Amino acid sequence: MRVGLYPGTFDPITIGHIDIIRRASAMVDKLVIGVAINRDKGPLFDLEERVEMIEAECAELSTETGTEIVAHPFENLLINCARDVGAQIIVRGLRAVADFEYEFQMVGMNRALDSSIETVFLMAEARHQAIASKLVKEIARLDGDVSKFVTPLVNDKLLERLGKTA
């Protein structure tokens, strides 16, 4: 069984993330969405909420693609998480050239820690390249419409969390 790991904070999950999940599903039998517990980032949504959103958004996608998609919280090294879930590949999404330098360094470190786990980069679709969870949250906080960047479920949860109405 080919297992992939797509890690991130997913605070919140966006249509850009979902696009990468859909495309990564074609490469593996099982895709683990590694939900990082990163207290330093001060997430808007707690871990349980992020996992619930991922599970809700990926249920139909899993059925469509025939790929098992599961959410898996983690707080250890990414390479250790990959080992824990039996992943042979780590999937990373790239939005722009600016992402590449950091990701390149991470690949080098991960390969030094475990050369048996490969990293695969998927470029974001052109229409999703500007979407970043951080920007989505900022736009929503400032009363902007983020409905084109997130699913209706996530949009409702964002508005509810921020005490706003549609």
N, C-alpha and C positions, 0 to 999 in steps of 0.2 A: 504494500500500500504506500503510495506516494503522499507524504504529509508536508504541507507548507504552513509557515507561520507568518502572519501579517500583523506586525506590532504597531502600537500607537496608543495615544491617550484617548482618542475618539471623544473629545469633549467640546461639542457633540459630534456624532457621526454625521458626515455630509454626503451629498450625492457624489462628490469626488471620491470619497472612501468607498462608497458602494460600487462605483465604476471599477475601481481597482480590485475589489472583492470579486466582482463578476468575472473580470478578465483573469484573475489569478485562479479562479475555480476551474478554468479550462486546463490548467497545468497539473492539478493534483486531484487525488481521490478524497482527501480531507484537508480542509483549510481551517486552521486555528487562528482566530482573531485574538491576538495577545493584547489585553487591555492593561496598559501600564498603570500601576499605582504610583503616581508621581506627586507626592505631597508638596514638592517645591514649586510646582506649577500652579497650585491653588485652583483645582478644577471647579467649574461652575456646578457640574453634576457629580454626585458622589459615585463611587465605584459601582454600586448596585444599579443605579439609574443608567449608567453608561452601558453596563452589560445587558440590561433589559432592552434598551433601545437597539443595541446591536442584534440581539436575538430576535426581536420583533421585525427588524428590517431585513434580516437574512433568512428568515424561515421560508418565505416564498422563493427566494433566490436559490436556496438549497434544493428545493423541489424542482425548480426549473432546470438547474444545471446538473442535478444528480450527484452533486458533490456535498459531502457532509461538511457543514459549516458550524463551528462551535466557538463560543466566546470563552476565553481563559484569562482570568486576572493574573498578573504577575508583578513581582517587586524585586526580582533578582536580575542578574545580568541577562541580557537578551540571549546570549549564546547558551546559558544554562536553561533558560525557558525553552529554547529550541530543543535542547536535549530532553528536557522533562516531557515534552509533548511528542517526541519522536520525529521531529521535523528534519527533513533532508534539505529543505530550502527555506530561506527567509525572503519574503516578498517586501519590497520597499517601493513606494510610489514617489515619483519625482515630478514636481510641478514646474520647476524652472532650473536654470543653470546654477542659481544660488544654492539650491538644495544639494547639488552634486558634491561640492567640496566636503561638507560634513559627512555625507553618506559614504564617500570614498574612504575617508579616515576610519569610519565605523567598520567598513568591510575589511580593511587591513587589520584592524584589531581583532575582529571576530575570526578571521582566517588564522591569525596567530594563535588564538585560543582553541580553535577546532577547525582544521582545514577540511573536514569531511562535510561540513554544512556550507552549502553554496548560497550566495545572495543573488537574487534576481531583481532587476529594476524594471518597473513598468512606468512609462511616461504617462502622465495624466492626459486625458483627451483635451484637445485645445480648448473646448468650451468649459472645462473644469479647472484649468491651470491656475486661475486666480483664487480659487476657493480654498480657504484655510479656516479651520475651526476658530482660531483666535480672531480673525476678521469677522466671521459670522457672529460671534458673541458681541463684538464691539458694535457692529451695525445694529443688532437687535437691541442692545442697551440704549442706543441713541435713536430708538424708534424707527429704524429703517426696516424695510421689507426684506426678509431673508428667505422667503418662500421659494425662490428659484435656486437656492443653494442647499436646501435640506428638504427632507420629505415632509408631508403634512403632519405626521406623528411627531417628528422632531421639532418642527415649527411650533406646534401647540405646546410642547414641553418647554421650549425656550420662552415662549410668551408667558406661560404660567409661572416659570421660575423667576422671571424678571418682573412679575406683577403687571403685565401688560395685557391688552386685549387685541384681538384680531381686527 
